[in-house]
Amino acid sequence: MKIIAVINARSTSSRLPGKCFAQITDDLQTYQIIIQRAKLTGLEVVFGTSDDASDDRLASLAAAEGVAVFRGARLNKIKRWHDCLAAHDADAMVCIDGDDLAVDFNVAKRAADALGGGGGDVYEVPEDVICGLLTYAFTRQAVDKMFALAPDPETDTDVVSRYIEAAGLRIAEIPLNDDERGLDVRLTLDYPEDAEFFRRVYEVMPTDAPGS
């Protein structure tokens, strides 16, 4: 199987405008840390953003980091995935959210291994996962089935779980280690205080440290 890691990122955010450009370390902004960590999965990395003019700068900066950039539907994330998988002739994808600054490349590798095993259409982390380590991995067939339910580029498909359920996809769990679950910590960048949190974390930890 050809499995790609797709970073989902947009320049616009209502809660924290421009969070993808937030300066986290002296040298690195959010989008750069996400790309760095995605590369550590060992998968081909595709930076997925919209074809809206508001994401022109983000697309250009991501390309400068040495990864492929795919631009697609602004609102319909599932259509963007569908078109990205087709453009890269990929059989499956591991989703990497552009605001998960501690996305765990080891969990992503396990998700890719699970995809290769063929036991499910979609792989998701258990409910007690430490928030921000990873969320989903999909086969191309799974994305195709969800896309069939929402082909309009103007459909907002941000709540993907609704489409997983509506498409009747076979769900399997991404295996986690004990230290990757059960801790009430949120490792996502949604508010100004989250940016400060990650600045403090990456003062004492390298930005390529594993999630554990």
Rosetta silent file (secondary structure, phi, psi, omega in degrees, C-alpha in Angstrom):
SEQUENCE: MKIIAVINARSTSSRLPGKCFAQITDDLQTYQIIIQRAKLTGLEVVFGTSDDASDDRLASLAAAEGVAVFRGARLNKIKRWHDCLAAHDADAMVCIDGDDLAVDFNVAKRAADALGGGGGDVYEVPEDVICGLLTYAFTRQAVDKMFALAPDPETDTDVVSRYIEAAGLRIAEIPLNDDERGLDVRLTLDYPEDAEFFRRVYEVMPTDAPGS
SCORE:     score description
SCORE:     0.000 S_00000001
   1 L     0.000  143.200  170.474    0.000    0.000    0.000 S_00000001
   2 L   -95.662  113.414 -177.828    1.040    3.561   -0.612 S_00000001
   3 E  -115.411  128.822  179.219    0.260    5.405    2.615 S_00000001
   4 E  -115.589  153.605  173.176    0.775    9.147    2.945 S_00000001
   5 E   -98.369  118.090 -176.495    0.725   11.454    5.948 S_00000001
   6 E  -108.109  117.578  175.640   -1.611   14.352    5.211 S_00000001
   7 E   -84.927  128.864  178.834   -1.287   17.511    7.297 S_00000001
   8 E  -104.091  112.986 -175.993   -4.570   19.395    7.585 S_00000001
   9 L  -148.834  142.104  174.718   -3.973   23.120    8.044 S_00000001
  10 L  -133.024  154.952  178.960   -5.647   26.429    7.244 S_00000001
  11 L   -77.400  -28.208 -175.862   -4.545   30.006    7.850 S_00000001
  12 L   -89.748  140.440  177.191   -7.905   31.088    9.229 S_00000001
  13 L  -155.272  128.711 -176.735   -9.008   30.267   12.765 S_00000001
  14 L   -74.822  -35.918 -176.170  -11.778   31.912   14.761 S_00000001
  15 L   -81.397  -37.597  179.931  -10.401   31.097   18.205 S_00000001
  16 L  -140.108   85.456 -177.106   -6.742   31.838   17.539 S_00000001
  17 L   -55.941  135.608  177.115   -6.217   33.737   14.269 S_00000001
  18 L    68.345   24.358 -174.625   -2.997   32.867   12.460 S_00000001
  19 H   -64.605  -24.284  178.951   -2.139   30.036   14.854 S_00000001
  20 H   -67.633  -17.684  179.009   -0.302   28.152   12.108 S_00000001
  21 H  -104.695    7.476 -178.745    2.241   31.014   12.125 S_00000001
  22 L   -59.538  134.188  179.479    2.581   31.226   15.927 S_00000001
  23 E   -81.281  113.275 -175.636    6.224   31.530   16.987 S_00000001
  24 L   -99.609  -44.710  173.148    6.854   28.571   19.319 S_00000001
  25 L  -119.098  177.259  178.838   10.651   28.497   19.500 S_00000001
  26 L   -57.749  -32.638 -172.179   13.231   31.064   18.442 S_00000001
  27 L  -107.730  -18.048 -167.885   13.516   29.311   15.077 S_00000001
  28 L  -126.060  135.170  171.719   10.234   27.497   14.481 S_00000001
  29 E   -96.944  170.801 -176.179    6.619   28.405   13.912 S_00000001
  30 H   -50.426  -53.390 -174.008    3.684   26.035   14.359 S_00000001
  31 H   -60.698  -31.467 -179.891    3.528   24.822   10.757 S_00000001
  32 H   -71.329  -38.264  178.127    7.260   24.055   10.774 S_00000001
  33 H   -67.647  -41.432  178.206    7.047   21.919   13.920 S_00000001
  34 H   -60.552  -45.395  179.014    4.073   20.012   12.512 S_00000001
  35 H   -63.098  -44.237  178.954    5.973   19.329    9.286 S_00000001
  36 H   -56.563  -46.744 -177.186    9.079   18.295   11.203 S_00000001
  37 H   -71.541  -34.310  177.114    7.128   15.805   13.288 S_00000001
  38 H   -64.299  -39.195  179.124    5.180   14.514   10.281 S_00000001
  39 H   -61.066  -29.642 -178.310    8.433   13.742    8.462 S_00000001
  40 L   -72.875   -6.811  173.556    9.458   11.538   11.400 S_00000001
  41 L   -70.103  -20.630 -175.564    6.614    9.141   10.550 S_00000001
  42 L    82.026   -0.529  178.504    8.746    7.916    7.660 S_00000001
  43 L   -92.382  160.927  170.221    5.768    8.377    5.332 S_00000001
  44 E   -64.411  128.853 -176.463    5.533   10.673    2.339 S_00000001
  45 E  -101.598  131.726  174.775    4.228   13.953    3.763 S_00000001
  46 E  -122.605  123.879  178.168    1.633   16.063    1.965 S_00000001
  47 E   -88.087  110.099 -176.084    0.720   19.450    3.379 S_00000001
  48 E   -99.750  122.044  176.679   -2.979   19.815    2.700 S_00000001
  49 E  -141.120 -175.911 -175.031   -4.568   23.247    2.686 S_00000001
  50 E   -89.460  166.936  176.138   -7.257   25.077    0.753 S_00000001
  51 L   -92.760   12.060  176.710   -7.109   26.724   -2.647 S_00000001
  52 L   -73.825  148.419 -178.662   -8.474   29.926   -1.115 S_00000001
  53 H   -59.709  -26.509 -179.999   -6.296   33.036   -1.433 S_00000001
  54 H   -64.157  -17.388 -178.907   -6.142   33.234    2.369 S_00000001
  55 H  -106.891   11.808  179.031   -3.905   30.140    2.312 S_00000001
  56 H   -60.088  -47.275 -178.062   -1.483   31.307   -0.391 S_00000001
  57 H   -64.208  -43.592 -179.195    1.191   32.287    2.117 S_00000001
  58 H   -61.912  -43.154  179.866    0.824   29.079    4.115 S_00000001
  59 H   -62.282  -41.445 -179.580    1.105   26.933    0.993 S_00000001
  60 H   -65.942  -43.021 -179.617    4.241   28.759   -0.121 S_00000001
  61 H   -67.676  -38.122  178.758    5.913   28.481    3.278 S_00000001
  62 H   -64.572  -41.762  178.516    5.063   24.794    3.583 S_00000001
  63 H   -60.816  -33.666  179.433    6.569   24.077    0.166 S_00000001
  64 L   -68.041  -15.559  177.800    9.765   25.782    1.318 S_00000001
  65 L   -87.551    3.841  173.768   10.021   23.115    4.056 S_00000001
  66 L    84.295   26.483  176.281   10.519   20.446    1.423 S_00000001
  67 L  -121.363  157.381  174.654    7.124   18.726    1.419 S_00000001
  68 E   -67.859  146.170  177.680    4.497   18.317   -1.251 S_00000001
  69 E  -120.019  130.184  173.685    1.591   20.743   -0.989 S_00000001
  70 E  -118.067  132.918 -179.844   -1.951   19.905   -2.019 S_00000001
  71 E  -119.267  129.887 -176.802   -4.607   22.598   -2.278 S_00000001
  72 E  -147.139 -152.619 -174.092   -8.294   21.764   -2.450 S_00000001
  73 L   -54.658  137.823 -177.540  -11.768   22.599   -1.203 S_00000001
  74 L   -72.444  -47.922 -175.284  -11.871   25.275    1.477 S_00000001
  75 L   -93.248  -38.657 -172.967  -14.817   23.975    3.522 S_00000001
  76 L   -88.913   91.905 -178.029  -15.129   20.343    2.520 S_00000001
  77 H   -63.567  -35.058 -179.572  -12.180   18.639    4.180 S_00000001
  78 H   -66.508  -40.549  175.406  -13.339   15.203    3.011 S_00000001
  79 H   -62.794  -39.264  178.553  -13.331   16.359   -0.619 S_00000001
  80 H   -60.259  -44.128  177.351   -9.835   17.757   -0.058 S_00000001
  81 H   -62.754  -45.965 -178.949   -8.702   14.343    1.210 S_00000001
  82 H   -56.700  -47.829 -177.878  -10.438   12.569   -1.659 S_00000001
  83 H   -70.529  -34.298  178.788   -8.760   14.765   -4.272 S_00000001
  84 H   -66.210  -45.830  178.916   -5.386   14.603   -2.499 S_00000001
  85 H   -61.035  -39.834  178.582   -5.390   10.796   -2.410 S_00000001
  86 H   -66.447  -42.911 -177.831   -6.282   10.734   -6.104 S_00000001
  87 H   -63.985  -33.279 -178.305   -3.579   13.252   -7.003 S_00000001
  88 L  -100.941    6.470  179.015   -0.922   11.221   -5.184 S_00000001
  89 L    47.449   48.163 -177.390   -2.335    7.831   -6.229 S_00000001
  90 L  -100.938  150.093 -178.816   -2.276    6.778   -2.566 S_00000001
  91 L   -91.459  -18.469 -176.079   -4.125    3.840   -1.024 S_00000001
  92 E  -164.429  166.872 -179.091   -4.475    5.292    2.462 S_00000001
  93 E  -145.285  143.827  168.283   -3.674    8.279    4.654 S_00000001
  94 E  -101.451  126.870 -177.600   -2.717    9.085    8.215 S_00000001
  95 E   -85.749  131.331  175.502   -4.284   12.379    9.303 S_00000001
  96 E  -124.467  114.991 -178.089   -2.089   14.922   11.043 S_00000001
  97 E   -77.626  137.130 -174.955   -3.890   17.971   12.381 S_00000001
  98 L   -70.197   -3.993  176.768   -2.106   21.261   11.877 S_00000001
  99 L  -114.599    9.913  177.608   -2.677   22.333   15.474 S_00000001
 100 L   -95.637   86.959 -172.720   -1.375   19.163   17.180 S_00000001
 101 L   -73.845   -4.397  174.232    2.105   20.376   18.088 S_00000001
 102 L  -123.750   27.312  178.703    2.967   17.108   19.832 S_00000001
 103 L   -50.142  133.009 -171.043    1.546   14.751   17.216 S_00000001
 104 L   -94.719  111.991 -178.732    3.221   11.428   17.918 S_00000001
 105 H   -65.998  -25.934  177.130    5.082   10.003   14.947 S_00000001
 106 H   -70.702  -39.887  175.216    5.337    6.624   16.702 S_00000001
 107 H   -64.937  -39.244  178.490    1.553    6.393   17.000 S_00000001
 108 H   -62.934  -38.407  177.147    1.319    7.456   13.343 S_00000001
 109 H   -63.079  -40.706  178.248    3.692    4.633   12.361 S_00000001
 110 H   -65.634  -37.142  177.166    1.469    2.158   14.200 S_00000001
 111 H   -62.938  -42.245  178.223   -1.558    3.575   12.407 S_00000001
 112 H   -63.362  -41.427  177.549    0.194    3.041    9.075 S_00000001
 113 H   -62.125  -40.552  179.823    1.045   -0.546   10.048 S_00000001
 114 H   -64.820  -40.612  177.460   -2.600   -1.118   11.015 S_00000001
 115 H   -58.390  -40.557  179.863   -3.769    0.239    7.659 S_00000001
 116 H   -66.688  -22.402  179.997   -1.540   -2.263    5.934 S_00000001
 117 H   -76.581  -19.988  174.316   -3.171   -5.071    7.899 S_00000001
 118 L    75.151   23.033 -177.605   -6.536   -4.453    6.277 S_00000001
 119 L   -87.333   -8.781 -177.399   -8.700   -4.897    9.379 S_00000001
 120 L  -154.953  167.732  173.957  -10.712   -1.704    9.055 S_00000001
 121 L   -88.022  -36.883  179.189  -11.784    1.166    6.840 S_00000001
 122 E  -133.623  138.816  176.636  -10.893    3.805    9.398 S_00000001
 123 E  -113.739  132.030  179.870   -8.523    3.571   12.341 S_00000001
 124 E  -134.522  157.498  179.284   -9.014    5.821   15.316 S_00000001
 125 L   -78.067  153.787  176.406   -7.407    6.230   18.713 S_00000001
 126 L   -62.873  161.349 -176.299   -9.264    5.026   21.836 S_00000001
 127 L   -61.724  -27.779 -176.520  -11.317    7.567   23.779 S_00000001
 128 L   -93.305   17.377  175.264   -8.758    7.775   26.591 S_00000001
 129 E   -62.081  149.525  170.835   -5.888    8.787   24.285 S_00000001
 130 L   -66.952  120.281 -172.877   -3.894   11.819   25.355 S_00000001
 131 E   -60.825  125.072  177.081   -5.556   14.491   23.238 S_00000001
 132 L   109.933   -6.250  179.627   -3.327   15.682   20.402 S_00000001
 133 L   -78.253  -36.732  175.976   -1.186   12.584   19.792 S_00000001
 134 L   179.117  165.300  178.544   -3.216   11.467   16.745 S_00000001
 135 L  -130.567  -62.588 -170.813   -6.842   11.000   15.704 S_00000001
 136 E  -133.124  157.545  164.588   -7.539    9.139   12.451 S_00000001
 137 E  -141.377  138.981 -173.995   -6.155    7.079    9.605 S_00000001
 138 E  -129.214  144.606  164.731   -8.279    6.192    6.553 S_00000001
 139 E   -77.394  160.571  178.149   -8.163    3.869    3.598 S_00000001
 140 H   -63.806  -35.980  179.190   -8.856    5.479    0.253 S_00000001
 141 H   -62.567  -36.933  178.872  -12.064    3.441   -0.005 S_00000001
 142 H   -64.741  -44.715  178.657  -13.242    4.927    3.302 S_00000001
 143 H   -63.827  -39.757  178.069  -12.627    8.463    2.076 S_00000001
 144 H   -59.682  -42.570 -178.976  -14.413    7.643   -1.184 S_00000001
 145 H   -65.911  -40.344  177.915  -17.482    6.438    0.736 S_00000001
 146 H   -68.397  -39.323  179.428  -17.590    9.584    2.874 S_00000001
 147 H   -62.674  -34.777  179.099  -17.063   11.774   -0.188 S_00000001
 148 H   -62.303  -26.087  178.852  -20.036   10.120   -1.886 S_00000001
 149 H   -83.689  -20.556 -175.364  -22.200   11.482    0.939 S_00000001
 150 L  -146.406   69.462 -177.282  -20.824   15.027    0.653 S_00000001
 151 L   -80.251  -15.661 -176.818  -19.406   15.804   -2.800 S_00000001
 152 L   -69.802  123.856 -179.340  -20.287   19.515   -2.736 S_00000001
 153 L   -62.204  -18.245 -178.910  -17.114   21.582   -2.120 S_00000001
 154 L   -91.753    2.554  175.706  -19.208   24.049   -0.110 S_00000001
 155 L   -80.095  128.225  178.196  -20.312   21.427    2.440 S_00000001
 156 L   -82.595  110.114 -177.506  -18.608   21.906    5.800 S_00000001
 157 L  -110.156   30.517 -174.958  -17.357   18.440    6.777 S_00000001
 158 L   -61.307  -35.640  178.829  -15.244   19.493    9.743 S_00000001
 159 L   -87.496   85.817 -171.678  -17.011   17.042   12.092 S_00000001
 160 H   -66.373  -29.834 -176.503  -15.702   13.935   10.349 S_00000001
 161 H   -57.498  -31.816  178.523  -17.193   11.492   12.884 S_00000001
 162 H   -62.640  -38.815 -176.789  -20.669   12.170   11.466 S_00000001
 163 H   -79.861  -30.205  173.576  -19.582   10.975    8.048 S_00000001
 164 H   -60.620  -45.657 -179.978  -17.747    7.944    9.418 S_00000001
 165 H   -68.192  -46.124 -176.456  -21.003    6.859   11.043 S_00000001
 166 H   -64.378  -32.445 -179.369  -23.216    7.764    8.077 S_00000001
 167 L   -82.015   -7.049  179.371  -20.979    5.848    5.645 S_00000001
 168 L    64.438   38.467 -176.440  -21.101    2.730    7.828 S_00000001
 169 L   -73.984  147.234  173.574  -17.328    2.393    7.888 S_00000001
 170 L   -75.730  122.439 -176.071  -15.594   -0.445    9.703 S_00000001
 171 E  -105.390  131.869  174.403  -13.812    1.136   12.662 S_00000001
 172 E  -128.975  158.934 -177.452  -10.688   -0.317   14.256 S_00000001
 173 E   -94.384  141.881  169.682   -8.461    1.058   16.991 S_00000001
 174 L   -77.492  125.117 -178.284   -4.915    2.297   16.605 S_00000001
 175 L   -66.512  135.827  179.876   -2.918    0.422   19.265 S_00000001
 176 L  -120.628  152.215  170.350   -1.573    2.619   22.060 S_00000001
 177 L   -84.005  162.721 -176.709    0.988    2.128   24.788 S_00000001
 178 H   -59.042  -35.277 -176.718    0.010    2.711   28.412 S_00000001
 179 H   -81.410    5.537  178.363    1.850    6.052   28.559 S_00000001
 180 H  -107.498    9.607 -176.088   -0.161    7.342   25.576 S_00000001
 181 E  -147.060  157.711  172.389   -3.536    7.149   27.272 S_00000001
 182 L    82.877    4.708  179.461   -5.405    8.061   30.442 S_00000001
 183 L  -107.295  127.390 -175.027   -3.688   11.393   31.126 S_00000001
 184 L   -82.407   73.672  179.263   -5.922   14.477   31.258 S_00000001
 185 L  -133.667  139.134  179.921   -3.731   16.718   29.108 S_00000001
 186 E  -113.148  108.644 -176.817   -4.708   18.514   25.905 S_00000001
 187 L   -99.625   55.469  177.695   -1.801   18.851   23.482 S_00000001
 188 L  -130.541  155.915 -177.680   -3.515   21.028   20.878 S_00000001
 189 L  -103.352   98.830 -178.419   -3.161   24.673   19.885 S_00000001
 190 L  -123.001  -27.397 -173.823   -6.570   26.349   20.158 S_00000001
 191 L  -133.697  162.527 -179.669   -6.154   29.377   22.440 S_00000001
 192 H   -55.421  -36.677 -179.197   -3.417   31.929   23.246 S_00000001
 193 H   -67.540  -24.799  176.026   -2.596   30.125   26.498 S_00000001
 194 H   -67.940  -38.917  177.794   -1.940   26.941   24.473 S_00000001
 195 H   -61.481  -41.667  177.957    0.759   28.734   22.491 S_00000001
 196 H   -65.134  -39.866  177.436    2.404   29.766   25.748 S_00000001
 197 H   -56.991  -49.983 -178.320    2.129   26.182   27.007 S_00000001
 198 H   -67.406  -32.476  175.829    3.956   24.814   23.958 S_00000001
 199 H   -60.624  -41.268 -179.296    6.608   27.536   24.191 S_00000001
 200 H   -71.153  -39.667  177.808    7.376   26.362   27.727 S_00000001
 201 H   -59.393  -47.655 -174.665    7.313   22.687   26.743 S_00000001
 202 H   -85.122    6.033  164.070    9.748   23.231   23.893 S_00000001
 203 H   -76.307  -29.652 -174.634   12.057   25.271   26.100 S_00000001
 204 H  -113.661  -10.951  179.065   12.899   22.030   27.910 S_00000001
 205 L  -124.798  145.014  174.248   12.133   19.389   25.277 S_00000001
 206 L   -69.576  149.771 -177.452   13.377   19.121   21.679 S_00000001
 207 L   -69.318  -11.296  176.100   10.674   19.675   19.063 S_00000001
 208 L  -105.171   19.826  177.943   11.344   16.189   17.674 S_00000001
 209 L   -69.967  142.862  175.674   10.821   14.418   21.005 S_00000001
 210 L   -66.892  160.810 -177.274    8.421   11.453   20.888 S_00000001
 211 L   -57.351  -35.991 -178.845    5.042   11.868   22.544 S_00000001
 212 L   -63.211    0.000    0.000    6.010    9.731   25.526 S_00000001
